[in-house]
Amino acid sequence: MSISTIASTRTLLAAPAFSFDRMIISDNLFHSVVISPVNKEDFLQKLLMINPEIVIKA
């Protein structure tokens, strides 16, 4: 299982995120988690260094 897509979201679903400016991370098996990293750009850059095939959706 690996991350396939990351998208911005403002969903109100319960999630371990302290902000409504969130990201939803999905895998190839239709699982997802909603997070709110402190520094989104840095977080995305580090994930893309590990797996450059991740699709970033606006």
C-alpha positions, 0 to 999 in steps of 0.5 A: 500500500502506498500513497497515490493522491493528495488533495486539498480539502476543507471537509468537516469530517472528523479527522486528526487535524486541527485546522479546516485547511486540510489535505486528504491522502489516498492510496490505491485501495480507496483508503484515505486519511485527512490531515493538516500538516504545519507546513504543507509545502515542506510536507509535500516536497518530502513525500514527493522525494520518497515517491515522485509518482504521487499525484497532487490535486488542487 
